[in-house]
Amino acid sequence: MDSLFILAEHYFPYSDSVVKMAPGITDLVAGYQENRGLTDGELSEKLLEQLGRIELPFSLFTPAECVEIVMLELGQDEAGLAQLYEKAEKRFRKRYGQSLKGSRSR
């Protein structure tokens, strides 16, 4: 978990984050949605179903937030992404704040 805290200063804000969706992934998801003829709601449901099956020892975002990130990336909604990352940062700092030596404070 030490590397988690070493890199923490690069997680937020969205504009400077190293934990963004890669443009190629966004394009693949958009292609999948189009090829399958899925509405945004149907795509969100499928993503949430799949993410619910994954168990990780640590995640910056909840499964629902991950789905929201995908949808915001597809819609190129940087303001929405900035808000979501800010919400996640507050939660992260509340939980791990004492362990974030050397990371920037907000």
DSSP file (Angstrom, degrees, kcal/mol; ACC not computed):
  #  RESIDUE AA STRUCTURE BP1 BP2  ACC     N-H-->O    O-->H-N    N-H-->O    O-->H-N    TCO  KAPPA ALPHA  PHI   PSI    X-CA   Y-CA   Z-CA
    1    1 A M     >        0   0    0      0, 0.0     4,-1.2     0, 0.0     3,-0.4   0.000 360.0 360.0 360.0 -11.2    0.0    0.0    0.0
    2    2 A D  H  >  +     0   0    0      1,-0.2     4,-2.0     2,-0.2     3,-0.5   0.908 360.0  53.5 -58.9 -41.0    3.0    2.3    0.2
    3    3 A S  H  > S+     0   0    0      1,-0.2     4,-2.2     2,-0.2    -1,-0.2   0.823  99.7  64.3 -64.8 -28.7    2.9    3.0   -3.5
    4    4 A L  H  > S+     0   0    0     -3,-0.4     4,-0.5     1,-0.2    -1,-0.2   0.926 108.9  38.9 -55.0 -46.3   -0.7    4.0   -3.1
    5    5 A F  H  < S+     0   0    0     -4,-1.2     4,-0.4    -3,-0.5    -2,-0.2   0.800 110.8  58.0 -79.8 -29.7    0.3    6.9   -0.9
    6    6 A I  H  < S+     0   0    0     -4,-2.0     3,-0.4     1,-0.2    -1,-0.2   0.903 115.6  37.0 -64.5 -39.7    3.4    7.8   -3.0
    7    7 A L  H >< S+     0   0    0     -4,-2.2     3,-2.7     1,-0.2     4,-0.2   0.540  89.4  99.5 -87.9  -7.6    1.2    8.2   -6.1
    8    8 A A  G >X S+     0   0    0     -4,-0.5     3,-1.8     1,-0.3     4,-0.6   0.799  72.7  62.9 -54.7 -35.0   -1.8    9.8   -4.2
    9    9 A E  G 34 S+     0   0    0     -4,-0.4    -1,-0.3    -3,-0.4    -2,-0.1   0.659 102.3  53.6 -66.5 -12.2   -0.9   13.3   -5.1
   10   10 A H  G <4 S+     0   0    0     -3,-2.7     8,-2.3     1,-0.1     9,-0.4   0.367  90.3  75.7-102.5   4.2   -1.4   12.4   -8.8
   11   11 A Y  T <4 S+     0   0    0     -3,-1.8     8,-0.3     6,-0.2     6,-0.2   0.823  86.6  83.0 -81.6 -32.8   -4.9   10.9   -8.4
   12   12 A F     <  +     0   0    0     -4,-0.6     2,-0.2     4,-0.1    -1,-0.1  -0.922  65.2  33.7-134.9 154.6   -6.7   14.3   -8.1
   13   13 A P  S >> S-     0   0    0      0, 0.0     3,-1.2     0, 0.0     4,-0.7   0.636  73.4-125.5 -76.6 176.6   -7.9   16.6   -9.5
   14   14 A Y  G >4 S+     0   0    0      1,-0.3     3,-1.2    68,-0.2    68,-0.1   0.898 107.5  60.4 -53.7 -44.4   -9.4   15.2  -12.7
   15   15 A S  G 34 S+     0   0    0      1,-0.3    -1,-0.3    63,-0.1    -3,-0.1   0.781 118.7  28.3 -58.8 -27.9   -7.5   17.6  -14.9
   16   16 A D  G <4 S+     0   0    0     -3,-1.2    -1,-0.3    -5,-0.0    -2,-0.2   0.309  93.7 131.1-112.9   6.5   -4.1   16.4  -13.6
   17   17 A S    <<  -     0   0    0     -3,-1.2     3,-0.2    -4,-0.7    -6,-0.2  -0.287  46.2-160.3 -72.7 143.9   -5.1   12.8  -12.7
   18   18 A V  S    S+     0   0    0     -8,-2.3     2,-0.3     1,-0.2    -7,-0.2   0.399  86.3  73.4 -93.8  -0.5   -3.1    9.8  -13.8
   19   19 A V        +     0   0    0     -9,-0.4     2,-0.3    -8,-0.3    -1,-0.2  -0.435  69.2 125.4-112.5  56.8   -6.2    7.6  -13.1
   20   20 A K        -     0   0    0     -2,-0.3     2,-0.3    -3,-0.2    49,-0.0  -0.709  70.0 -93.4-105.1 161.0   -8.3    8.6  -16.1
   21   21 A M        -     0   0    0     -2,-0.3    -2,-0.0    48,-0.1    -1,-0.0  -0.579  45.0-115.4 -70.3 134.6   -9.8    6.4  -18.8
   22   22 A A    >>  -     0   0    0     -2,-0.3     4,-2.1     1,-0.1     3,-0.8  -0.501  20.1-122.8 -69.3 140.3   -7.5    6.0  -21.7
   23   23 A P  H 3> S+     0   0    0      0, 0.0     4,-2.3     0, 0.0     5,-0.2   0.843 111.9  57.6 -54.3 -35.1   -9.0    7.5  -24.9
   24   24 A G  H 3> S+     0   0    0      2,-0.2     4,-2.0     1,-0.2     5,-0.1   0.869 105.8  49.1 -64.5 -36.3   -8.7    4.2  -26.7
   25   25 A I  H <> S+     0   0    0     -3,-0.8     4,-2.7     2,-0.2     5,-0.2   0.919 109.4  52.1 -67.5 -44.0  -10.8    2.5  -24.0
   26   26 A T  H  X S+     0   0    0     -4,-2.1     4,-2.4     1,-0.2    -2,-0.2   0.918 110.1  49.2 -57.3 -43.8  -13.4    5.2  -24.3
   27   27 A D  H  X S+     0   0    0     -4,-2.3     4,-2.4     2,-0.2    -1,-0.2   0.894 110.3  50.7 -63.7 -40.4  -13.5    4.6  -28.1
   28   28 A L  H  X S+     0   0    0     -4,-2.0     4,-2.5     2,-0.2    -2,-0.2   0.908 110.9  48.1 -64.4 -41.9  -13.9    0.8  -27.5
   29   29 A V  H  X S+     0   0    0     -4,-2.7     4,-2.7     2,-0.2    -2,-0.2   0.917 111.4  50.4 -65.1 -42.6  -16.8    1.3  -25.1
   30   30 A A  H  X S+     0   0    0     -4,-2.4     4,-2.3    -5,-0.2    -2,-0.2   0.908 111.8  48.3 -61.4 -41.9  -18.5    3.7  -27.6
   31   31 A G  H  X S+     0   0    0     -4,-2.4     4,-3.0     2,-0.2    -2,-0.2   0.898 110.7  50.7 -64.4 -41.4  -18.0    1.1  -30.4
   32   32 A Y  H  X S+     0   0    0     -4,-2.5     4,-2.3     2,-0.2     6,-0.2   0.934 110.9  49.1 -61.0 -47.1  -19.4   -1.7  -28.2
   33   33 A Q  H  X>S+     0   0    0     -4,-2.7     5,-2.2     1,-0.2     4,-0.8   0.916 114.7  44.7 -60.2 -43.8  -22.4    0.4  -27.3
   34   34 A E  H ><5S+     0   0    0     -4,-2.3     3,-0.6     2,-0.2    -2,-0.2   0.936 113.2  49.4 -67.3 -46.8  -23.0    1.3  -30.9
   35   35 A N  H 3<5S+     0   0    0     -4,-3.0    -2,-0.2     1,-0.2    -1,-0.2   0.851 116.6  42.3 -62.2 -35.3  -22.5   -2.3  -32.2
   36   36 A R  H 3<5S-     0   0    0     -4,-2.3    -1,-0.2    -5,-0.2    -2,-0.2   0.551 106.6-127.0 -87.9  -8.9  -24.9   -3.7  -29.6
   37   37 A G  T <<5 +     0   0    0     -4,-0.8     2,-0.3    -3,-0.6    -3,-0.2   0.871  49.0 167.5  65.5  37.0  -27.4   -0.9  -30.0
   38   38 A L      < -     0   0    0     -5,-2.2    -1,-0.2    -6,-0.2     2,-0.1  -0.629  32.3-133.9 -88.4 139.5  -27.4   -0.2  -26.3
   39   39 A T     >  -     0   0    0     -2,-0.3     4,-2.5     1,-0.1     5,-0.2  -0.358  34.8-102.2 -74.8 168.9  -29.0    2.9  -24.8
   40   40 A D  H  > S+     0   0    0      1,-0.2     4,-2.6     2,-0.2     5,-0.2   0.904 125.1  51.5 -59.9 -40.3  -27.0    4.8  -22.2
   41   41 A G  H  > S+     0   0    0      2,-0.2     4,-2.2     1,-0.2    -1,-0.2   0.906 110.1  47.6 -63.6 -42.4  -29.1    3.2  -19.5
   42   42 A E  H  > S+     0   0    0      2,-0.2     4,-2.4     1,-0.2    -2,-0.2   0.900 112.5  49.3 -66.4 -40.8  -28.5   -0.3  -20.9
   43   43 A L  H  X S+     0   0    0     -4,-2.5     4,-2.7     2,-0.2     5,-0.2   0.930 110.3  51.2 -63.4 -44.6  -24.8    0.2  -21.1
   44   44 A S  H  X S+     0   0    0     -4,-2.6     4,-2.7    -5,-0.2     5,-0.2   0.917 110.0  49.7 -58.5 -44.2  -24.7    1.6  -17.6
   45   45 A E  H  X S+     0   0    0     -4,-2.2     4,-2.4     2,-0.2    -1,-0.2   0.922 111.6  48.2 -61.3 -45.1  -26.5   -1.5  -16.3
   46   46 A K  H  X S+     0   0    0     -4,-2.4     4,-2.3     2,-0.2    -2,-0.2   0.922 113.2  47.7 -62.6 -44.2  -24.2   -3.9  -18.1
   47   47 A L  H  X S+     0   0    0     -4,-2.7     4,-2.9     1,-0.2     5,-0.2   0.932 112.3  48.4 -62.8 -45.7  -21.1   -2.1  -16.8
   48   48 A L  H  X S+     0   0    0     -4,-2.7     4,-1.9     1,-0.2    -1,-0.2   0.886 110.0  52.9 -63.6 -38.3  -22.4   -2.0  -13.2
   49   49 A E  H  < S+     0   0    0     -4,-2.4     4,-0.5    -5,-0.2    -1,-0.2   0.931 113.3  43.2 -60.7 -46.0  -23.3   -5.7  -13.4
   50   50 A Q  H >< S+     0   0    0     -4,-2.3     3,-1.2     1,-0.2     4,-0.4   0.911 113.4  50.5 -68.3 -42.6  -19.7   -6.5  -14.6
   51   51 A L  H >< S+     0   0    0     -4,-2.9     3,-1.2     1,-0.3    -1,-0.2   0.816 101.2  64.1 -66.4 -29.3  -18.0   -4.2  -12.1
   52   52 A G  T 3< S+     0   0    0     -4,-1.9    -1,-0.3     1,-0.2    -2,-0.2   0.697  97.5  57.1 -66.0 -18.5  -20.1   -5.8   -9.3
   53   53 A R  T <  S+     0   0    0     -3,-1.2     2,-0.5    -4,-0.5    -1,-0.2   0.588  90.9  87.6 -86.5 -12.2  -18.3   -9.1  -10.0
   54   54 A I    <   -     0   0    0     -3,-1.2     2,-0.5    -4,-0.4    -4,-0.0  -0.760  58.1-164.8 -96.3 130.8  -14.9   -7.6   -9.4
   55   55 A E        +     0   0    0     -2,-0.5    -3,-0.0     2,-0.0    -2,-0.0  -0.966  11.6 179.4-115.3 121.8  -13.3   -7.5   -5.9
   56   56 A L        -     0   0    0     -2,-0.5     3,-0.1     1,-0.1    -2,-0.0  -0.896  35.0-133.1-119.3 148.5  -10.3   -5.3   -5.5
   57   57 A P  S    S+     0   0    0      0, 0.0     2,-0.3     0, 0.0    -1,-0.1   0.772  95.1  10.8 -69.3 -23.0   -8.3   -4.6   -2.3
   58   58 A F        +     0   0    0     -3,-0.0     2,-0.3     3,-0.0     3,-0.1  -0.985  63.2 172.2-154.6 140.8   -8.5   -0.9   -3.1
   59   59 A S        -     0   0    0     -2,-0.3    -3,-0.0    -3,-0.1     3,-0.0  -0.967  27.1-149.1-149.8 137.3  -10.4    1.4   -5.4
   60   60 A L  S    S+     0   0    0     -2,-0.3     2,-0.3     2,-0.0    32,-0.1   0.792  88.2  43.8 -70.1 -28.3  -10.6    5.2   -5.6
   61   61 A F  S    S-     0   0    0     -3,-0.1    -1,-0.0     2,-0.0    24,-0.0  -0.881  82.6-119.7-124.0 148.5  -14.1    4.9   -7.0
   62   62 A T     >  -     0   0    0     -2,-0.3     4,-2.4     1,-0.1     5,-0.2  -0.363  39.8-104.3 -72.5 163.2  -17.2    2.9   -6.2
   63   63 A P  H  > S+     0   0    0      0, 0.0     4,-2.1     0, 0.0     5,-0.2   0.908 124.8  51.5 -56.4 -40.9  -18.6    0.7   -8.9
   64   64 A A  H  > S+     0   0    0      1,-0.2     4,-2.2     2,-0.2     5,-0.1   0.887 109.4  49.8 -64.2 -37.8  -21.4    3.2   -9.5
   65   65 A E  H  > S+     0   0    0      2,-0.2     4,-2.7     1,-0.2    -1,-0.2   0.875 106.9  55.4 -67.5 -36.5  -18.8    6.0   -9.8
   66   66 A C  H  X S+     0   0    0     -4,-2.4     4,-2.2     2,-0.2    -2,-0.2   0.920 109.2  47.1 -60.8 -43.0  -16.8    3.9  -12.3
   67   67 A V  H  X S+     0   0    0     -4,-2.1     4,-2.5     1,-0.2    -2,-0.2   0.922 111.4  51.1 -63.2 -43.5  -19.9    3.6  -14.5
   68   68 A E  H  X S+     0   0    0     -4,-2.2     4,-2.9     1,-0.2    -2,-0.2   0.892 107.6  53.4 -62.1 -38.7  -20.5    7.3  -14.1
   69   69 A I  H  X S+     0   0    0     -4,-2.7     4,-2.9     2,-0.2     5,-0.2   0.933 108.7  49.4 -60.4 -46.2  -17.0    8.0  -15.2
   70   70 A V  H  X S+     0   0    0     -4,-2.2     4,-2.6     1,-0.2    -2,-0.2   0.940 113.6  45.7 -58.1 -47.5  -17.4    5.9  -18.3
   71   71 A M  H  X S+     0   0    0     -4,-2.5     4,-1.8     1,-0.2    -2,-0.2   0.892 114.0  48.1 -66.2 -39.5  -20.7    7.7  -19.2
   72   72 A L  H  <>S+     0   0    0     -4,-2.9     5,-2.6     2,-0.2     4,-0.3   0.886 111.5  50.6 -67.4 -38.4  -19.1   11.1  -18.5
   73   73 A E  H ><5S+     0   0    0     -4,-2.9     3,-1.1    -5,-0.2    -2,-0.2   0.914 109.0  51.5 -64.1 -42.0  -16.1   10.2  -20.6
   74   74 A L  H 3<5S+     0   0    0     -4,-2.6    -1,-0.2     1,-0.3    -2,-0.2   0.886 114.8  42.9 -61.1 -37.3  -18.3    9.1  -23.4
   75   75 A G  T 3<5S-     0   0    0     -4,-1.8    -1,-0.3    -5,-0.2    -2,-0.2   0.402 107.9-128.0 -88.0   2.4  -20.2   12.4  -23.2
   76   76 A Q  T < 5 +     0   0    0     -3,-1.1     2,-1.2    -4,-0.3    -3,-0.2   0.871  49.3 162.2  51.2  42.7  -16.9   14.4  -22.8
   77   77 A D     >< +     0   0    0     -5,-2.6     4,-2.1     1,-0.2    -1,-0.2  -0.694  10.0 169.0 -94.9  83.2  -18.3   16.0  -19.7
   78   78 A E  H  > S+     0   0    0     -2,-1.2     4,-2.5     1,-0.2    -1,-0.2   0.821  75.7  55.7 -68.0 -31.4  -15.2   17.3  -18.1
   79   79 A A  H  > S+     0   0    0      2,-0.2     4,-2.0     1,-0.2    -1,-0.2   0.924 109.7  46.3 -66.1 -43.3  -17.1   19.4  -15.5
   80   80 A G  H  > S+     0   0    0      2,-0.2     4,-2.3     1,-0.2    -2,-0.2   0.895 112.9  49.9 -64.4 -40.3  -19.0   16.3  -14.4
   81   81 A L  H  X S+     0   0    0     -4,-2.1     4,-2.7     2,-0.2     5,-0.2   0.905 108.3  52.9 -64.8 -41.4  -15.8   14.4  -14.2
   82   82 A A  H  X S+     0   0    0     -4,-2.5     4,-2.0     1,-0.2   -68,-0.2   0.907 110.5  47.9 -60.5 -42.0  -14.1   17.1  -12.2
   83   83 A Q  H  X S+     0   0    0     -4,-2.0     4,-2.3     2,-0.2    -2,-0.2   0.919 112.1  48.7 -65.0 -43.9  -17.1   17.0   -9.7
   84   84 A L  H  X S+     0   0    0     -4,-2.3     4,-2.3     1,-0.2    -2,-0.2   0.919 111.9  48.5 -64.0 -43.3  -17.0   13.2   -9.4
   85   85 A Y  H  X S+     0   0    0     -4,-2.7     4,-2.5     1,-0.2    -1,-0.2   0.863 109.6  53.4 -65.0 -35.4  -13.2   13.2   -8.8
   86   86 A E  H  X S+     0   0    0     -4,-2.0     4,-2.2    -5,-0.2    -1,-0.2   0.919 108.8  48.9 -64.8 -43.0  -13.6   15.9   -6.2
   87   87 A K  H  X S+     0   0    0     -4,-2.3     4,-1.8     1,-0.2    -2,-0.2   0.923 113.2  47.2 -60.6 -45.0  -16.2   13.8   -4.4
   88   88 A A  H  X S+     0   0    0     -4,-2.3     4,-2.8     1,-0.2    -2,-0.2   0.873 109.4  54.3 -66.3 -36.8  -13.8   10.8   -4.5
   89   89 A E  H  X S+     0   0    0     -4,-2.5     4,-3.1     2,-0.2     5,-0.3   0.918 106.3  51.3 -63.9 -42.8  -10.9   12.9   -3.3
   90   90 A K  H  X S+     0   0    0     -4,-2.2     4,-2.1     1,-0.2    -1,-0.2   0.924 113.0  45.5 -59.9 -44.0  -12.8   14.0   -0.3
   91   91 A R  H  X S+     0   0    0     -4,-1.8     4,-2.1     2,-0.2    -2,-0.2   0.920 113.9  49.4 -63.9 -44.4  -13.7   10.4    0.6
   92   92 A F  H  X S+     0   0    0     -4,-2.8     4,-3.3     1,-0.2     5,-0.3   0.929 112.7  46.3 -60.9 -47.6  -10.1    9.3    0.0
   93   93 A R  H  X S+     0   0    0     -4,-3.1     4,-1.9     1,-0.2    -1,-0.2   0.857 110.7  53.0 -67.2 -35.0   -8.6   12.1    2.1
   94   94 A K  H  < S+     0   0    0     -4,-2.1    -1,-0.2    -5,-0.3    -2,-0.2   0.910 118.3  36.8 -64.2 -40.9  -11.1   11.4    4.9
   95   95 A R  H  < S+     0   0    0     -4,-2.1    -2,-0.2    -5,-0.2    -1,-0.2   0.884 136.5  17.0 -79.7 -39.8  -10.1    7.7    4.9
   96   96 A Y  H >< S+     0   0    0     -4,-3.3     3,-2.2    -5,-0.2     4,-0.4   0.340  84.8 117.2-118.0   5.3   -6.4    7.9    4.2
   97   97 A G  G >< S+     0   0    0     -4,-1.9     3,-1.3    -5,-0.3    -3,-0.1   0.802  75.4  53.6 -48.2 -42.6   -5.5   11.6    5.0
   98   98 A Q  G 3  S+     0   0    0      1,-0.3    -1,-0.3    -4,-0.2    -2,-0.1   0.734 108.6  51.7 -66.5 -21.6   -3.1   10.8    7.9
   99   99 A S  G <  S+     0   0    0     -3,-2.2     2,-1.3     1,-0.2    -1,-0.3   0.425  82.1  95.8 -95.1   0.5   -1.2    8.4    5.6
  100  100 A L    X   +     0   0    0     -3,-1.3     3,-1.6    -4,-0.4    -1,-0.2  -0.395  54.6 177.3 -94.6  60.0   -0.6   10.9    2.8
  101  101 A K  T 3  S+     0   0    0     -2,-1.3     3,-0.1     1,-0.3    -2,-0.0  -0.410  70.1   7.9 -62.5 130.3    2.8   12.2    3.7
  102  102 A G  T 3  S+     0   0    0      1,-0.3    -1,-0.3    -2,-0.1     2,-0.2   0.349  97.0 124.8  82.5  -7.9    4.1   14.6    1.1
  103  103 A S  S <  S-     0   0    0     -3,-1.6    -1,-0.3     1,-0.1    -3,-0.0  -0.518  70.5 -95.0 -83.6 157.3    0.9   14.8   -0.9
  104  104 A R        -     0   0    0     -2,-0.2     2,-0.3    -3,-0.1    -1,-0.1  -0.345  36.9-133.2 -69.2 147.7   -0.7   18.1   -1.5
  105  105 A S              0   0    0      1,-0.1    -1,-0.1    -3,-0.1   -96,-0.0  -0.759 360.0 360.0-102.4 153.4   -3.4   19.3    0.9
  106  106 A R              0   0    0     -2,-0.3    -1,-0.1     0, 0.0    -2,-0.0   0.329 360.0 360.0-125.9 360.0   -6.7   20.8   -0.2
